[in-house]
Amino acid sequence: MSLGSKFIKYRKDLKMSQEGVAEVLNVTRQTISNWELDLTSPDLEQTKKICKLYKIDFYAILYK
């Protein structure tokens, strides 16, 4: 499963919209879309924030 696919799954598990995630992370909705489509990837700090928001383990999202 790609990183973007994981982001989609975890976001939907929390019943959040791309807009909602973007607001919390202080990025645009387009940025969230690009991450979820694997067009771009979040940097390390953003990835940590995403993991905290989605309540998932940092290493699990990168290595599983």
CHARMM-style PDB file with segment names, atoms N, HN, CA, C and O in Angstrom:
ATOM      1  N   MET     1       0.859  -1.179   0.000  1.00  0.00      PROA
ATOM      2  CA  MET     1       0.000   0.000   0.000  1.00  0.00      PROA
ATOM      3  C   MET     1       0.904   1.240   0.000  1.00  0.00      PROA
ATOM      4  O   MET     1       1.841   1.333   0.792  1.00  0.00      PROA
ATOM      5  N   SER     2       0.620   2.164  -0.873  1.00  0.00      PROA
ATOM      6  HN  SER     2      -0.142   2.089  -1.517  1.00  0.00      PROA
ATOM      7  CA  SER     2       1.427   3.381  -0.973  1.00  0.00      PROA
ATOM      8  C   SER     2       1.147   4.312   0.207  1.00  0.00      PROA
ATOM      9  O   SER     2       0.141   4.176   0.903  1.00  0.00      PROA
ATOM     10  N   LEU     3       2.050   5.249   0.412  1.00  0.00      PROA
ATOM     11  HN  LEU     3       2.868   5.360  -0.153  1.00  0.00      PROA
ATOM     12  CA  LEU     3       1.883   6.229   1.484  1.00  0.00      PROA
ATOM     13  C   LEU     3       0.592   7.018   1.279  1.00  0.00      PROA
ATOM     14  O   LEU     3      -0.158   7.242   2.229  1.00  0.00      PROA
ATOM     15  N   GLY     4       0.334   7.432   0.057  1.00  0.00      PROA
ATOM     16  HN  GLY     4       0.943   7.249  -0.715  1.00  0.00      PROA
ATOM     17  CA  GLY     4      -0.887   8.182  -0.235  1.00  0.00      PROA
ATOM     18  C   GLY     4      -2.149   7.389   0.070  1.00  0.00      PROA
ATOM     19  O   GLY     4      -3.116   7.926   0.609  1.00  0.00      PROA
ATOM     20  N   SER     5      -2.131   6.108  -0.279  1.00  0.00      PROA
ATOM     21  HN  SER     5      -1.345   5.672  -0.716  1.00  0.00      PROA
ATOM     22  CA  SER     5      -3.284   5.245   0.018  1.00  0.00      PROA
ATOM     23  C   SER     5      -3.507   5.112   1.516  1.00  0.00      PROA
ATOM     24  O   SER     5      -4.646   5.072   1.981  1.00  0.00      PROA
ATOM     25  N   LYS     6      -2.414   5.044   2.269  1.00  0.00      PROA
ATOM     26  HN  LYS     6      -1.489   5.077   1.892  1.00  0.00      PROA
ATOM     27  CA  LYS     6      -2.529   4.985   3.730  1.00  0.00      PROA
ATOM     28  C   LYS     6      -3.140   6.274   4.265  1.00  0.00      PROA
ATOM     29  O   LYS     6      -3.997   6.246   5.148  1.00  0.00      PROA
ATOM     30  N   PHE     7      -2.692   7.410   3.719  1.00  0.00      PROA
ATOM     31  HN  PHE     7      -1.997   7.433   3.001  1.00  0.00      PROA
ATOM     32  CA  PHE     7      -3.244   8.694   4.162  1.00  0.00      PROA
ATOM     33  C   PHE     7      -4.753   8.749   3.916  1.00  0.00      PROA
ATOM     34  O   PHE     7      -5.507   9.214   4.771  1.00  0.00      PROA
ATOM     35  N   ILE     8      -5.185   8.280   2.759  1.00  0.00      PROA
ATOM     36  HN  ILE     8      -4.572   7.902   2.065  1.00  0.00      PROA
ATOM     37  CA  ILE     8      -6.619   8.270   2.448  1.00  0.00      PROA
ATOM     38  C   ILE     8      -7.373   7.395   3.448  1.00  0.00      PROA
ATOM     39  O   ILE     8      -8.393   7.807   4.000  1.00  0.00      PROA
ATOM     40  N   LYS     9      -6.863   6.187   3.675  1.00  0.00      PROA
ATOM     41  HN  LYS     9      -6.034   5.852   3.227  1.00  0.00      PROA
ATOM     42  CA  LYS     9      -7.526   5.259   4.589  1.00  0.00      PROA
ATOM     43  C   LYS     9      -7.673   5.868   5.978  1.00  0.00      PROA
ATOM     44  O   LYS     9      -8.766   5.862   6.543  1.00  0.00      PROA
ATOM     45  N   TYR    10      -6.587   6.392   6.530  1.00  0.00      PROA
ATOM     46  HN  TYR    10      -5.699   6.397   6.070  1.00  0.00      PROA
ATOM     47  CA  TYR    10      -6.635   6.932   7.888  1.00  0.00      PROA
ATOM     48  C   TYR    10      -7.526   8.169   7.968  1.00  0.00      PROA
ATOM     49  O   TYR    10      -8.232   8.366   8.957  1.00  0.00      PROA
ATOM     50  N   ARG    11      -7.493   9.000   6.931  1.00  0.00      PROA
ATOM     51  HN  ARG    11      -6.920   8.841   6.128  1.00  0.00      PROA
ATOM     52  CA  ARG    11      -8.351  10.192   6.925  1.00  0.00      PROA
ATOM     53  C   ARG    11      -9.824   9.780   6.915  1.00  0.00      PROA
ATOM     54  O   ARG    11     -10.637  10.328   7.660  1.00  0.00      PROA
ATOM     55  N   LYS    12     -10.150   8.819   6.074  1.00  0.00      PROA
ATOM     56  HN  LYS    12      -9.490   8.374   5.469  1.00  0.00      PROA
ATOM     57  CA  LYS    12     -11.540   8.367   5.989  1.00  0.00      PROA
ATOM     58  C   LYS    12     -11.976   7.638   7.255  1.00  0.00      PROA
ATOM     59  O   LYS    12     -13.137   7.728   7.654  1.00  0.00      PROA
ATOM     60  N   ASP    13     -11.048   6.914   7.891  1.00  0.00      PROA
ATOM     61  HN  ASP    13     -10.105   6.841   7.566  1.00  0.00      PROA
ATOM     62  CA  ASP    13     -11.370   6.255   9.164  1.00  0.00      PROA
ATOM     63  C   ASP    13     -11.811   7.277  10.210  1.00  0.00      PROA
ATOM     64  O   ASP    13     -12.659   6.985  11.053  1.00  0.00      PROA
ATOM     65  N   LEU    14     -11.229   8.478  10.153  1.00  0.00      PROA
ATOM     66  HN  LEU    14     -10.540   8.715   9.469  1.00  0.00      PROA
ATOM     67  CA  LEU    14     -11.589   9.549  11.088  1.00  0.00      PROA
ATOM     68  C   LEU    14     -12.731  10.415  10.566  1.00  0.00      PROA
ATOM     69  O   LEU    14     -13.137  11.383  11.210  1.00  0.00      PROA
ATOM     70  N   LYS    15     -13.248  10.049   9.379  1.00  0.00      PROA
ATOM     71  HN  LYS    15     -12.919   9.263   8.857  1.00  0.00      PROA
ATOM     72  CA  LYS    15     -14.350  10.789   8.754  1.00  0.00      PROA
ATOM     73  C   LYS    15     -14.007  12.268   8.569  1.00  0.00      PROA
ATOM     74  O   LYS    15     -14.832  13.150   8.806  1.00  0.00      PROA
ATOM     75  N   MET    16     -12.774  12.510   8.141  1.00  0.00      PROA
ATOM     76  HN  MET    16     -12.104  11.793   7.949  1.00  0.00      PROA
ATOM     77  CA  MET    16     -12.320  13.878   7.892  1.00  0.00      PROA
ATOM     78  C   MET    16     -12.275  14.133   6.391  1.00  0.00      PROA
ATOM     79  O   MET    16     -12.044  13.218   5.602  1.00  0.00      PROA
ATOM     80  N   SER    17     -12.495  15.366   6.013  1.00  0.00      PROA
ATOM     81  HN  SER    17     -12.683  16.110   6.655  1.00  0.00      PROA
ATOM     82  CA  SER    17     -12.361  15.776   4.617  1.00  0.00      PROA
ATOM     83  C   SER    17     -10.923  16.227   4.373  1.00  0.00      PROA
ATOM     84  O   SER    17     -10.164  16.484   5.307  1.00  0.00      PROA
ATOM     85  N   GLN    18     -10.573  16.316   3.098  1.00  0.00      PROA
ATOM     86  HN  GLN    18     -11.190  16.108   2.338  1.00  0.00      PROA
ATOM     87  CA  GLN    18      -9.261  16.869   2.767  1.00  0.00      PROA
ATOM     88  C   GLN    18      -9.155  18.298   3.284  1.00  0.00      PROA
ATOM     89  O   GLN    18      -8.098  18.714   3.759  1.00  0.00      PROA
ATOM     90  N   GLU    19     -10.238  19.040   3.192  1.00  0.00      PROA
ATOM     91  HN  GLU    19     -11.097  18.703   2.805  1.00  0.00      PROA
ATOM     92  CA  GLU    19     -10.247  20.424   3.672  1.00  0.00      PROA
ATOM     93  C   GLU    19      -9.987  20.485   5.173  1.00  0.00      PROA
ATOM     94  O   GLU    19      -9.241  21.342   5.648  1.00  0.00      PROA
ATOM     95  N   GLY    20     -10.605  19.571   5.914  1.00  0.00      PROA
ATOM     96  HN  GLY    20     -11.210  18.875   5.528  1.00  0.00      PROA
ATOM     97  CA  GLY    20     -10.413  19.539   7.365  1.00  0.00      PROA
ATOM     98  C   GLY    20      -8.981  19.226   7.745  1.00  0.00      PROA
ATOM     99  O   GLY    20      -8.415  19.856   8.639  1.00  0.00      PROA
ATOM    100  N   VAL    21      -8.398  18.255   7.066  1.00  0.00      PROA
ATOM    101  HN  VAL    21      -8.858  17.744   6.339  1.00  0.00      PROA
ATOM    102  CA  VAL    21      -7.002  17.899   7.332  1.00  0.00      PROA
ATOM    103  C   VAL    21      -6.091  19.064   6.970  1.00  0.00      PROA
ATOM    104  O   VAL    21      -5.167  19.395   7.713  1.00  0.00      PROA
ATOM    105  N   ALA    22      -6.356  19.680   5.829  1.00  0.00      PROA
ATOM    106  HN  ALA    22      -7.107  19.411   5.225  1.00  0.00      PROA
ATOM    107  CA  ALA    22      -5.540  20.809   5.385  1.00  0.00      PROA
ATOM    108  C   ALA    22      -5.570  21.944   6.404  1.00  0.00      PROA
ATOM    109  O   ALA    22      -4.545  22.568   6.683  1.00  0.00      PROA
ATOM    110  N   GLU    23      -6.742  22.202   6.951  1.00  0.00      PROA
ATOM    111  HN  GLU    23      -7.574  21.696   6.724  1.00  0.00      PROA
ATOM    112  CA  GLU    23      -6.872  23.280   7.934  1.00  0.00      PROA
ATOM    113  C   GLU    23      -6.052  22.981   9.185  1.00  0.00      PROA
ATOM    114  O   GLU    23      -5.358  23.856   9.703  1.00  0.00      PROA
ATOM    115  N   VAL    24      -6.135  21.751   9.666  1.00  0.00      PROA
ATOM    116  HN  VAL    24      -6.699  21.040   9.246  1.00  0.00      PROA
ATOM    117  CA  VAL    24      -5.390  21.372  10.871  1.00  0.00      PROA
ATOM    118  C   VAL    24      -3.883  21.454  10.630  1.00  0.00      PROA
ATOM    119  O   VAL    24      -3.135  21.896  11.502  1.00  0.00      PROA
ATOM    120  N   LEU    25      -3.440  21.028   9.447  1.00  0.00      PROA
ATOM    121  HN  LEU    25      -4.048  20.669   8.738  1.00  0.00      PROA
ATOM    122  CA  LEU    25      -2.008  21.000   9.140  1.00  0.00      PROA
ATOM    123  C   LEU    25      -1.493  22.312   8.564  1.00  0.00      PROA
ATOM    124  O   LEU    25      -0.298  22.464   8.310  1.00  0.00      PROA
ATOM    125  N   ASN    26      -2.401  23.255   8.362  1.00  0.00      PROA
ATOM    126  HN  ASN    26      -3.371  23.132   8.569  1.00  0.00      PROA
ATOM    127  CA  ASN    26      -2.037  24.567   7.826  1.00  0.00      PROA
ATOM    128  C   ASN    26      -1.394  24.466   6.435  1.00  0.00      PROA
ATOM    129  O   ASN    26      -0.375  25.095   6.151  1.00  0.00      PROA
ATOM    130  N   VAL    27      -2.028  23.650   5.582  1.00  0.00      PROA
ATOM    131  HN  VAL    27      -2.855  23.138   5.813  1.00  0.00      PROA
ATOM    132  CA  VAL    27      -1.633  23.531   4.178  1.00  0.00      PROA
ATOM    133  C   VAL    27      -2.905  23.653   3.340  1.00  0.00      PROA
ATOM    134  O   VAL    27      -4.002  23.760   3.887  1.00  0.00      PROA
ATOM    135  N   THR    28      -2.763  23.637   2.028  1.00  0.00      PROA
ATOM    136  HN  THR    28      -1.871  23.550   1.583  1.00  0.00      PROA
ATOM    137  CA  THR    28      -3.935  23.725   1.162  1.00  0.00      PROA
ATOM    138  C   THR    28      -4.565  22.345   0.957  1.00  0.00      PROA
ATOM    139  O   THR    28      -3.922  21.317   1.170  1.00  0.00      PROA
ATOM    140  N   ARG    29      -5.821  22.344   0.544  1.00  0.00      PROA
ATOM    141  HN  ARG    29      -6.343  23.179   0.371  1.00  0.00      PROA
ATOM    142  CA  ARG    29      -6.494  21.092   0.211  1.00  0.00      PROA
ATOM    143  C   ARG    29      -5.774  20.403  -0.938  1.00  0.00      PROA
ATOM    144  O   ARG    29      -5.697  19.175  -0.982  1.00  0.00      PROA
ATOM    145  N   GLN    30      -5.249  21.192  -1.867  1.00  0.00      PROA
ATOM    146  HN  GLN    30      -5.312  22.190  -1.831  1.00  0.00      PROA
ATOM    147  CA  GLN    30      -4.514  20.636  -3.004  1.00  0.00      PROA
ATOM    148  C   GLN    30      -3.266  19.887  -2.541  1.00  0.00      PROA
ATOM    149  O   GLN    30      -2.903  18.865  -3.123  1.00  0.00      PROA
ATOM    150  N   THR    31      -2.617  20.388  -1.506  1.00  0.00      PROA
ATOM    151  HN  THR    31      -2.912  21.219  -1.034  1.00  0.00      PROA
ATOM    152  CA  THR    31      -1.449  19.702  -0.954  1.00  0.00      PROA
ATOM    153  C   THR    31      -1.845  18.328  -0.433  1.00  0.00      PROA
ATOM    154  O   THR    31      -1.158  17.340  -0.694  1.00  0.00      PROA
ATOM    155  N   ILE    32      -2.949  18.261   0.301  1.00  0.00      PROA
ATOM    156  HN  ILE    32      -3.507  19.063   0.513  1.00  0.00      PROA
ATOM    157  CA  ILE    32      -3.437  16.973   0.815  1.00  0.00      PROA
ATOM    158  C   ILE    32      -3.746  16.040  -0.352  1.00  0.00      PROA
ATOM    159  O   ILE    32      -3.387  14.863  -0.318  1.00  0.00      PROA
ATOM    160  N   SER    33      -4.404  16.555  -1.374  1.00  0.00      PROA
ATOM    161  HN  SER    33      -4.696  17.511  -1.402  1.00  0.00      PROA
ATOM    162  CA  SER    33      -4.725  15.757  -2.559  1.00  0.00      PROA
ATOM    163  C   SER    33      -3.456  15.217  -3.214  1.00  0.00      PROA
ATOM    164  O   SER    33      -3.396  14.042  -3.576  1.00  0.00      PROA
ATOM    165  N   ASN    34      -2.456  16.058  -3.365  1.00  0.00      PROA
ATOM    166  HN  ASN    34      -2.504  17.013  -3.071  1.00  0.00      PROA
ATOM    167  CA  ASN    34      -1.192  15.632  -3.984  1.00  0.00      PROA
ATOM    168  C   ASN    34      -0.511  14.537  -3.169  1.00  0.00      PROA
ATOM    169  O   ASN    34       0.038  13.590  -3.733  1.00  0.00      PROA
ATOM    170  N   TRP    35      -0.545  14.665  -1.845  1.00  0.00      PROA
ATOM    171  HN  TRP    35      -0.990  15.434  -1.387  1.00  0.00      PROA
ATOM    172  CA  TRP    35       0.030  13.621  -0.994  1.00  0.00      PROA
ATOM    173  C   TRP    35      -0.730  12.318  -1.163  1.00  0.00      PROA
ATOM    174  O   TRP    35      -0.124  11.252  -1.277  1.00  0.00      PROA
ATOM    175  N   GLU    36      -2.057  12.398  -1.182  1.00  0.00      PROA
ATOM    176  HN  GLU    36      -2.549  13.264  -1.090  1.00  0.00      PROA
ATOM    177  CA  GLU    36      -2.880  11.194  -1.278  1.00  0.00      PROA
ATOM    178  C   GLU    36      -2.769  10.526  -2.645  1.00  0.00      PROA
ATOM    179  O   GLU    36      -2.951   9.313  -2.758  1.00  0.00      PROA
ATOM    180  N   LEU    37      -2.476  11.296  -3.672  1.00  0.00      PROA
ATOM    181  HN  LEU    37      -2.328  12.280  -3.581  1.00  0.00      PROA
ATOM    182  CA  LEU    37      -2.301  10.749  -5.019  1.00  0.00      PROA
ATOM    183  C   LEU    37      -0.855  10.348  -5.295  1.00  0.00      PROA
ATOM    184  O   LEU    37      -0.527   9.914  -6.399  1.00  0.00      PROA
ATOM    185  N   ASP    38       0.007  10.492  -4.288  1.00  0.00      PROA
ATOM    186  HN  ASP    38      -0.260  10.844  -3.391  1.00  0.00      PROA
ATOM    187  CA  ASP    38       1.435  10.186  -4.408  1.00  0.00      PROA
ATOM    188  C   ASP    38       2.130  11.024  -5.479  1.00  0.00      PROA
ATOM    189  O   ASP    38       3.105  10.582  -6.087  1.00  0.00      PROA
ATOM    190  N   LEU    39       1.622  12.236  -5.706  1.00  0.00      PROA
ATOM    191  HN  LEU    39       0.830  12.595  -5.213  1.00  0.00      PROA
ATOM    192  CA  LEU    39       2.278  13.153  -6.639  1.00  0.00      PROA
ATOM    193  C   LEU    39       3.421  13.878  -5.949  1.00  0.00      PROA
ATOM    194  O   LEU    39       4.441  14.184  -6.566  1.00  0.00      PROA
ATOM    195  N   THR    40       3.239  14.149  -4.667  1.00  0.00      PROA
ATOM    196  HN  THR    40       2.410  13.900  -4.166  1.00  0.00      PROA
ATOM    197  CA  THR    40       4.284  14.725  -3.822  1.00  0.00      PROA
ATOM    198  C   THR    40       4.204  14.017  -2.479  1.00  0.00      PROA
ATOM    199  O   THR    40       3.252  13.288  -2.201  1.00  0.00      PROA
ATOM    200  N   SER    41       5.217  14.243  -1.650  1.00  0.00      PROA
ATOM    201  HN  SER    41       5.990  14.836  -1.875  1.00  0.00      PROA
ATOM    202  CA  SER    41       5.234  13.638  -0.316  1.00  0.00      PROA
ATOM    203  C   SER    41       5.452  14.717   0.724  1.00  0.00      PROA
ATOM    204  O   SER    41       6.155  15.697   0.475  1.00  0.00      PROA
ATOM    205  N   PRO    42       4.848  14.538   1.891  1.00  0.00      PROA
ATOM    206  CA  PRO    42       5.082  15.507   2.962  1.00  0.00      PROA
ATOM    207  C   PRO    42       6.510  15.380   3.480  1.00  0.00      PROA
ATOM    208  O   PRO    42       7.115  14.310   3.409  1.00  0.00      PROA
ATOM    209  N   ASP    43       7.040  16.483   4.000  1.00  0.00      PROA
ATOM    210  HN  ASP    43       6.549  17.352   4.057  1.00  0.00      PROA
ATOM    211  CA  ASP    43       8.365  16.407   4.607  1.00  0.00      PROA
ATOM    212  C   ASP    43       8.262  15.695   5.954  1.00  0.00      PROA
ATOM    213  O   ASP    43       7.168  15.335   6.390  1.00  0.00      PROA
ATOM    214  N   LEU    44       9.382  15.499   6.597  1.00  0.00      PROA
ATOM    215  HN  LEU    44      10.270  15.792   6.243  1.00  0.00      PROA
ATOM    216  CA  LEU    44       9.429  14.744   7.844  1.00  0.00      PROA
ATOM    217  C   LEU    44       8.554  15.363   8.924  1.00  0.00      PROA
ATOM    218  O   LEU    44       7.819  14.651   9.608  1.00  0.00      PROA
ATOM    219  N   GLU    45       8.623  16.668   9.082  1.00  0.00      PROA
ATOM    220  HN  GLU    45       9.220  17.247   8.526  1.00  0.00      PROA
ATOM    221  CA  GLU    45       7.823  17.337  10.116  1.00  0.00      PROA
ATOM    222  C   GLU    45       6.329  17.226   9.830  1.00  0.00      PROA
ATOM    223  O   GLU    45       5.535  16.994  10.742  1.00  0.00      PROA
ATOM    224  N   GLN    46       5.947  17.392   8.571  1.00  0.00      PROA
ATOM    225  HN  GLN    46       6.591  17.581   7.830  1.00  0.00      PROA
ATOM    226  CA  GLN    46       4.533  17.254   8.205  1.00  0.00      PROA
ATOM    227  C   GLN    46       4.063  15.813   8.422  1.00  0.00      PROA
ATOM    228  O   GLN    46       2.938  15.582   8.865  1.00  0.00      PROA
ATOM    229  N   THR    47       4.925  14.852   8.111  1.00  0.00      PROA
ATOM    230  HN  THR    47       5.839  15.039   7.751  1.00  0.00      PROA
ATOM    231  CA  THR    47       4.562  13.450   8.317  1.00  0.00      PROA
ATOM    232  C   THR    47       4.311  13.173   9.792  1.00  0.00      PROA
ATOM    233  O   THR    47       3.376  12.451  10.140  1.00  0.00      PROA
ATOM    234  N   LYS    48       5.133  13.738  10.653  1.00  0.00      PROA
ATOM    235  HN  LYS    48       5.892  14.325  10.370  1.00  0.00      PROA
ATOM    236  CA  LYS    48       4.934  13.578  12.101  1.00  0.00      PROA
ATOM    237  C   LYS    48       3.597  14.181  12.527  1.00  0.00      PROA
ATOM    238  O   LYS    48       2.885  13.595  13.343  1.00  0.00      PROA
ATOM    239  N   LYS    49       3.255  15.344  11.984  1.00  0.00      PROA
ATOM    240  HN  LYS    49       3.833  15.820  11.321  1.00  0.00      PROA
ATOM    241  CA  LYS    49       1.979  15.986  12.311  1.00  0.00      PROA
ATOM    242  C   LYS    49       0.800  15.145  11.821  1.00  0.00      PROA
ATOM    243  O   LYS    49      -0.213  15.019  12.509  1.00  0.00      PROA
ATOM    244  N   ILE    50       0.943  14.576  10.636  1.00  0.00      PROA
ATOM    245  HN  ILE    50       1.766  14.678  10.077  1.00  0.00      PROA
ATOM    246  CA  ILE    50      -0.107  13.719  10.085  1.00  0.00      PROA
ATOM    247  C   ILE    50      -0.318  12.507  10.995  1.00  0.00      PROA
ATOM    248  O   ILE    50      -1.453  12.146  11.305  1.00  0.00      PROA
ATOM    249  N   CYS    51       0.771  11.891  11.415  1.00  0.00      PROA
ATOM    250  HN  CYS    51       1.693  12.185  11.164  1.00  0.00      PROA
ATOM    251  CA  CYS    51       0.672  10.725  12.295  1.00  0.00      PROA
ATOM    252  C   CYS    51      -0.006  11.087  13.610  1.00  0.00      PROA
ATOM    253  O   CYS    51      -0.815  10.317  14.128  1.00  0.00      PROA
ATOM    254  N   LYS    52       0.318  12.239  14.142  1.00  0.00      PROA
ATOM    255  HN  LYS    52       0.975  12.865  13.721  1.00  0.00      PROA
ATOM    256  CA  LYS    52      -0.316  12.676  15.390  1.00  0.00      PROA
ATOM    257  C   LYS    52      -1.814  12.904  15.169  1.00  0.00      PROA
ATOM    258  O   LYS    52      -2.636  12.477  15.979  1.00  0.00      PROA
ATOM    259  N   LEU    53      -2.161  13.573  14.079  1.00  0.00      PROA
ATOM    260  HN  LEU    53      -1.493  13.919  13.420  1.00  0.00      PROA
ATOM    261  CA  LEU    53      -3.564  13.836  13.764  1.00  0.00      PROA
ATOM    262  C   LEU    53      -4.344  12.534  13.582  1.00  0.00      PROA
ATOM    263  O   LEU    53      -5.448  12.386  14.108  1.00  0.00      PROA
ATOM    264  N   TYR    54      -3.765  11.593  12.834  1.00  0.00      PROA
ATOM    265  HN  TYR    54      -2.868  11.714  12.407  1.00  0.00      PROA
ATOM    266  CA  TYR    54      -4.439  10.337  12.537  1.00  0.00      PROA
ATOM    267  C   TYR    54      -4.276   9.299  13.648  1.00  0.00      PROA
ATOM    268  O   TYR    54      -4.846   8.210  13.580  1.00  0.00      PROA
ATOM    269  N   LYS    55      -3.485   9.651  14.680  1.00  0.00      PROA
ATOM    270  HN  LYS    55      -3.021  10.535  14.736  1.00  0.00      PROA
ATOM    271  CA  LYS    55      -3.250   8.750  15.826  1.00  0.00      PROA
ATOM    272  C   LYS    55      -2.660   7.418  15.370  1.00  0.00      PROA
ATOM    273  O   LYS    55      -3.133   6.343  15.737  1.00  0.00      PROA
ATOM    274  N   ILE    56      -1.610   7.530  14.554  1.00  0.00      PROA
ATOM    275  HN  ILE    56      -1.226   8.404  14.255  1.00  0.00      PROA
ATOM    276  CA  ILE    56      -0.922   6.344  14.060  1.00  0.00      PROA
ATOM    277  C   ILE    56       0.563   6.458  14.358  1.00  0.00      PROA
ATOM    278  O   ILE    56       1.089   7.555  14.544  1.00  0.00      PROA
ATOM    279  N   ASP    57       1.226   5.323  14.402  1.00  0.00      PROA
ATOM    280  HN  ASP    57       0.798   4.432  14.252  1.00  0.00      PROA
ATOM    281  CA  ASP    57       2.653   5.277  14.679  1.00  0.00      PROA
ATOM    282  C   ASP    57       3.444   5.742  13.458  1.00  0.00      PROA
ATOM    283  O   ASP    57       3.192   5.304  12.335  1.00  0.00      PROA
ATOM    284  N   PHE    58       4.390   6.625  13.693  1.00  0.00      PROA
ATOM    285  HN  PHE    58       4.595   6.981  14.605  1.00  0.00      PROA
ATOM    286  CA  PHE    58       5.220   7.183  12.626  1.00  0.00      PROA
ATOM    287  C   PHE    58       5.910   6.076  11.824  1.00  0.00      PROA
ATOM    288  O   PHE    58       5.885   6.095  10.594  1.00  0.00      PROA
ATOM    289  N   TYR    59       6.514   5.127  12.507  1.00  0.00      PROA
ATOM    290  HN  TYR    59       6.534   5.112  13.506  1.00  0.00      PROA
ATOM    291  CA  TYR    59       7.252   4.067  11.816  1.00  0.00      PROA
ATOM    292  C   TYR    59       6.317   3.112  11.078  1.00  0.00      PROA
ATOM    293  O   TYR    59       6.663   2.586  10.020  1.00  0.00      PROA
ATOM    294  N   ALA    60       5.158   2.897  11.631  1.00  0.00      PROA
ATOM    295  HN  ALA    60       4.877   3.324  12.491  1.00  0.00      PROA
ATOM    296  CA  ALA    60       4.200   1.997  10.983  1.00  0.00      PROA
ATOM    297  C   ALA    60       3.756   2.540   9.630  1.00  0.00      PROA
ATOM    298  O   ALA    60       3.619   1.786   8.667  1.00  0.00      PROA
ATOM    299  N   ILE    61       3.533   3.839   9.561  1.00  0.00      PROA
ATOM    300  HN  ILE    61       3.644   4.451  10.344  1.00  0.00      PROA
ATOM    301  CA  ILE    61       3.059   4.400   8.295  1.00  0.00      PROA
ATOM    302  C   ILE    61       4.152   4.385   7.227  1.00  0.00      PROA
ATOM    303  O   ILE    61       3.857   4.285   6.036  1.00  0.00      PROA
ATOM    304  N   LEU    62       5.400   4.481   7.648  1.00  0.00      PROA
ATOM    305  HN  LEU    62       5.640   4.562   8.615  1.00  0.00      PROA
ATOM    306  CA  LEU    62       6.492   4.507   6.675  1.00  0.00      PROA
ATOM    307  C   LEU    62       6.956   3.113   6.260  1.00  0.00      PROA
ATOM    308  O   LEU    62       7.390   2.913   5.125  1.00  0.00      PROA
ATOM    309  N   TYR    63       6.864   2.158   7.170  1.00  0.00      PROA
ATOM    310  HN  TYR    63       6.511   2.320   8.091  1.00  0.00      PROA
ATOM    311  CA  TYR    63       7.499   0.865   6.906  1.00  0.00      PROA
ATOM    312  C   TYR    63       6.549  -0.314   6.785  1.00  0.00      PROA
ATOM    313  O   TYR    63       7.001  -1.424   6.506  1.00  0.00      PROA
ATOM    314  N   LYS    64       5.270  -0.122   6.979  1.00  0.00      PROA
ATOM    315  HN  LYS    64       4.903   0.780   7.206  1.00  0.00      PROA
ATOM    316  CA  LYS    64       4.337  -1.253   6.838  1.00  0.00      PROA
ATOM    317  C   LYS    64       3.563  -1.138   5.557  1.00  0.00      PROA
ATOM    318  OT1 LYS    64       2.730  -1.995   5.261  1.00  0.00      PROA
TER     319      LYS     64
END
